[in-house]
Amino acid sequence: MWKRFIMVKCNLCNQEFGRITETHLWYKHKMHFSRFIKQFPEVNIGPMSWNKGDTKADNPGLLRLSNTLRIKKEWNFSKWQREKRPVTKYKKLLKGGNLSELIGIILGDGNLNKHPRTENLRITRNSNDTGYIEHVSSLITKVFYKHPSIRKRNDENAISVDLYQCKISERLNIPCGNKIKNNVGVPDWVFLNKDYMRRCLKGLFETDGCFHEDLKNYTRCMEFKNNCARLRKDAHNILLKLGFNLQLGTNYVRLARRNEVYRFKELIDFRNYN
């Protein structure tokens, strides 16, 4: 049996409704519902919503509605949302030395994670590397024009540098998730410029690389270790392009000639952040 539907009038504009809603009060009169009730305490706002307090578990109508909306490709207000709702447009990242070095750092000690409404860039370092942490934070700010958050991990001697923003992966051209499974590598544009290659190697060697010197045995080497085959090959190709002789192993790229080791260390300004 259908209930008789009684119309009610808005005290501000005398327009008739089945129920006076917050949407009408705000868009028509720029008034919040609480203020309207205080101003007109005796007003009849109309019947309560048919599904107020109900859930899909106890209301079959709500369950059918939920299933219908799940099947539909678009919801009822998607067209209005596309036309009226402002969409944040992110500029393409400026290709240069700063971005090249940051990409090297991400490929080494960083990771990209995808969330429902955003993406997260995280670079984790030892808590004692304060100079390097400041350097990484400064690079991220210059590339993304946004300051990252820096936090100490609980019960760990590590600090995370985090940036949350949409479409980070797309703009960096680095997929989210496991770097080894995704077989990540250096973007093609880095190979077009010697300074870009130098800065990218700086990022790679300062994260997954090391400098070893044994004066007693007259040995020294620069070594980059990583389990991603494509990334090792890219580092190998960049070093060849820059004129270095090197060794390529199953999980490392190594420079062992004395003159080349010191020349390379000076070239990338290894671990100097002043």
C-alpha positions as CSV (number, residue, x, y, z in Angstrom):
1,M,0.0,0.0,0.0
2,W,1.5,3.4,-1.1
3,K,1.9,6.0,1.6
4,R,0.4,9.4,0.8
5,F,3.2,11.8,-0.1
6,I,2.9,15.2,1.6
7,M,4.8,18.2,0.2
8,V,6.5,20.7,2.5
9,K,7.5,24.3,1.8
10,C,10.9,25.8,2.3
11,N,10.6,28.8,4.7
12,L,13.2,30.8,2.7
13,C,11.9,30.5,-0.9
14,N,8.4,28.9,-0.5
15,Q,9.4,26.2,-3.0
16,E,7.6,22.8,-2.4
17,F,9.6,19.6,-1.9
18,G,9.0,16.1,-0.7
19,R,11.7,16.9,1.8
20,I,13.9,19.9,2.5
21,T,17.5,18.8,1.9
22,E,20.9,20.1,2.8
23,T,21.7,20.3,-0.9
24,H,18.9,22.7,-1.6
25,L,19.7,24.9,1.4
26,W,23.4,25.2,0.5
27,Y,23.2,25.7,-3.3
28,K,20.0,27.9,-3.2
29,H,20.5,29.8,0.1
30,K,24.2,29.2,1.1
31,M,22.9,28.0,4.5
32,H,23.9,25.0,6.5
33,F,21.2,22.6,7.6
34,S,22.0,23.2,11.3
35,R,21.6,26.9,10.9
36,F,18.3,26.5,9.1
37,I,16.9,24.3,12.0
38,K,18.0,26.9,14.6
39,Q,16.3,29.7,12.6
40,F,13.1,27.7,12.0
41,P,12.9,25.2,14.9
42,E,9.2,24.3,14.3
43,V,9.6,23.7,10.5
44,N,8.5,20.4,9.0
45,I,11.3,19.2,6.8
46,G,9.4,16.2,5.5
47,P,9.8,12.4,5.8
48,M,13.2,10.9,6.5
49,S,15.1,9.2,3.7
50,W,13.7,5.7,2.9
51,N,17.0,4.0,3.6
52,K,18.3,6.0,6.6
53,G,20.1,3.7,9.0
54,D,19.7,0.7,6.7
55,T,22.5,-1.4,5.3
56,K,22.9,-3.9,2.4
57,A,22.7,-6.7,5.0
58,D,19.2,-5.9,6.2
59,N,17.6,-4.0,3.3
60,P,17.0,-5.9,0.0
61,G,16.4,-2.7,-1.9
62,L,19.8,-1.3,-0.9
63,L,21.4,-4.6,-1.9
64,R,19.8,-4.5,-5.4
65,L,20.8,-0.9,-5.8
66,S,24.4,-1.7,-4.8
67,N,24.6,-4.7,-7.2
68,T,23.2,-2.5,-10.1
69,L,25.7,0.2,-9.5
70,R,28.5,-2.3,-9.4
71,I,27.6,-3.8,-12.8
72,K,27.2,-0.4,-14.5
73,K,30.3,1.0,-16.1
74,E,29.4,4.5,-15.1
75,W,27.4,5.9,-12.1
76,N,24.5,8.3,-12.6
77,F,26.6,11.5,-12.0
78,S,29.8,10.5,-13.9
79,K,29.0,12.9,-16.8
80,W,28.4,15.8,-14.4
81,Q,31.6,14.8,-12.6
82,R,33.7,14.9,-15.8
83,E,32.3,18.3,-16.8
84,K,32.1,20.2,-13.5
85,R,34.7,18.6,-11.2
86,P,38.1,20.2,-11.5
87,V,40.8,17.7,-12.7
88,T,44.3,18.1,-11.5
89,K,46.7,18.1,-14.4
90,Y,50.3,17.2,-13.6
91,K,53.0,18.7,-15.8
92,K,55.6,16.4,-17.5
93,L,58.8,16.2,-15.5
94,L,61.6,18.3,-16.9
95,K,64.3,16.1,-18.4
96,G,67.7,17.0,-17.0
97,G,70.5,16.2,-14.6
98,N,68.4,16.3,-11.5
99,L,65.7,13.9,-12.9
100,S,68.5,11.6,-14.2
101,E,70.1,11.3,-10.8
102,L,66.8,10.9,-9.0
103,I,65.9,8.0,-11.5
104,G,69.2,6.4,-10.6
105,I,68.5,6.7,-6.9
106,I,64.9,5.2,-7.3
107,L,66.3,2.3,-9.4
108,G,68.8,1.7,-6.6
109,D,67.2,2.3,-3.2
110,G,63.7,3.5,-4.1
111,N,60.4,1.9,-4.7
112,L,57.1,3.0,-6.2
113,N,53.8,1.8,-4.7
114,K,50.3,2.2,-6.1
115,H,47.3,3.2,-3.9
116,P,43.6,3.5,-4.7
117,R,43.8,7.3,-5.2
118,T,47.5,8.1,-5.3
119,E,51.0,6.8,-5.7
120,N,53.9,6.7,-3.3
121,L,57.6,7.2,-4.0
122,R,59.7,6.0,-1.1
123,I,63.5,6.1,-0.7
124,T,65.0,4.4,2.4
125,R,68.4,5.1,3.8
126,N,70.5,4.5,6.9
127,S,69.8,7.0,9.7
128,N,73.5,8.0,9.7
129,D,73.4,9.2,6.1
130,T,72.0,12.6,7.0
131,G,73.9,14.4,4.2
132,Y,72.5,12.0,1.6
133,I,69.0,12.2,3.0
134,E,69.0,16.0,2.7
135,H,70.4,15.6,-0.8
136,V,67.6,13.2,-1.9
137,S,64.9,15.4,-0.3
138,S,66.3,18.4,-2.2
139,L,66.3,16.5,-5.5
140,I,62.7,15.4,-5.1
141,T,61.6,18.9,-4.3
142,K,63.4,20.3,-7.5
143,V,61.9,17.6,-9.7
144,F,58.3,17.4,-8.4
145,Y,58.0,21.0,-6.9
146,K,56.8,19.4,-3.7
147,H,58.5,18.8,-0.4
148,P,58.7,15.1,0.6
149,S,58.1,13.9,4.2
150,I,61.0,12.5,6.1
151,R,60.4,10.1,9.0
152,K,62.4,7.8,11.2
153,R,61.2,4.1,11.1
154,N,60.2,2.6,14.5
155,D,62.7,0.2,15.9
156,E,64.9,0.4,12.8
157,N,68.1,2.4,12.0
158,A,66.5,3.7,8.8
159,I,64.8,6.9,7.5
160,S,62.2,7.0,4.8
161,V,61.8,9.9,2.4
162,D,58.2,9.8,1.1
163,L,56.4,11.6,-1.7
164,Y,52.6,11.1,-2.4
165,Q,51.3,12.2,-5.7
166,C,49.3,10.9,-8.6
167,K,50.9,9.5,-11.8
168,I,54.4,9.4,-10.4
169,S,55.1,6.1,-12.2
170,E,53.8,7.3,-15.5
171,R,55.9,10.5,-15.5
172,L,59.0,8.7,-14.4
173,N,58.4,5.8,-16.8
174,I,59.2,3.3,-14.1
175,P,56.5,0.8,-13.2
176,C,55.1,0.4,-9.6
177,G,55.9,-2.8,-7.7
178,N,58.8,-5.2,-7.6
179,K,61.7,-3.8,-9.6
180,I,63.2,-7.2,-10.4
181,K,59.9,-8.8,-11.5
182,N,59.2,-5.7,-13.7
183,N,62.8,-5.8,-15.0
184,V,63.3,-2.1,-14.7
185,G,65.9,-0.1,-16.6
186,V,67.2,3.3,-17.4
187,P,64.9,5.4,-19.6
188,D,66.0,5.8,-23.2
189,W,66.3,9.6,-23.1
190,V,69.1,9.4,-20.5
191,F,71.4,7.8,-23.1
192,L,71.1,10.9,-25.4
193,N,73.3,13.2,-23.2
194,K,76.6,12.5,-21.4
195,D,75.7,14.7,-18.4
196,Y,72.4,12.8,-18.0
197,M,74.3,9.5,-18.1
198,R,76.9,10.7,-15.6
199,R,74.2,11.9,-13.1
200,C,72.2,8.7,-13.5
201,L,75.4,6.7,-12.7
202,K,75.9,8.9,-9.6
203,G,72.4,7.9,-8.4
204,L,73.0,4.2,-9.1
205,F,76.5,3.9,-7.6
206,E,75.6,6.0,-4.5
207,T,72.7,3.6,-3.7
208,D,73.7,0.1,-4.8
209,G,77.4,0.8,-5.4
210,C,80.6,1.0,-3.4
211,F,84.2,2.2,-3.6
212,H,86.8,-0.3,-2.1
213,E,90.5,0.6,-1.7
214,D,93.1,-1.8,-0.2
215,L,96.4,0.1,0.0
216,K,98.2,-2.8,1.4
217,N,97.5,-5.0,-1.6
218,Y,97.5,-2.1,-4.1
219,T,93.9,-2.8,-5.2
220,R,90.9,-0.6,-5.6
221,C,87.5,-0.9,-7.4
222,M,84.2,0.7,-8.0
223,E,81.3,-1.8,-8.0
224,F,77.6,-1.6,-8.7
225,K,75.6,-4.6,-7.5
226,N,72.0,-5.3,-8.4
227,N,69.9,-8.4,-9.2
228,C,68.0,-6.8,-12.1
229,A,69.6,-8.0,-15.3
230,R,68.3,-5.1,-17.5
231,L,69.5,-2.5,-15.0
232,R,73.0,-4.0,-14.9
233,K,73.2,-4.1,-18.7
234,D,72.1,-0.4,-18.9
235,A,74.7,0.6,-16.3
236,H,77.3,-1.4,-18.3
237,N,76.3,0.3,-21.6
238,I,76.5,3.8,-20.1
239,L,80.0,3.1,-18.8
240,L,81.1,1.9,-22.2
241,K,79.6,5.0,-23.8
242,L,81.7,7.1,-21.4
243,G,84.9,5.3,-22.3
244,F,85.4,3.0,-19.4
245,N,86.7,-0.6,-19.4
246,L,84.8,-2.8,-17.0
247,Q,83.8,-6.3,-15.8
248,L,80.2,-7.5,-16.1
249,G,79.3,-10.3,-13.7
250,T,76.2,-12.2,-12.8
251,N,75.1,-9.6,-10.3
252,Y,77.6,-6.8,-10.6
253,V,79.3,-4.2,-12.8
254,R,82.9,-3.4,-11.7
255,L,85.7,-1.0,-12.6
256,A,89.1,-2.3,-11.4
257,R,91.7,-0.4,-13.4
258,R,93.4,2.1,-11.0
259,N,93.3,5.2,-13.2
260,E,89.7,4.5,-14.3
261,V,88.5,4.0,-10.8
262,Y,89.8,7.3,-9.6
263,R,88.7,9.1,-12.8
264,F,85.2,7.7,-12.5
265,K,85.0,8.5,-8.8
266,E,85.9,12.1,-9.6
267,L,83.5,12.2,-12.7
268,I,80.4,11.4,-10.7
269,D,81.6,13.3,-7.6
270,F,81.0,10.1,-5.5
271,R,79.2,10.8,-2.2
272,N,80.0,14.5,-2.2
273,Y,76.8,16.5,-1.4
274,N,78.3,19.9,-0.7
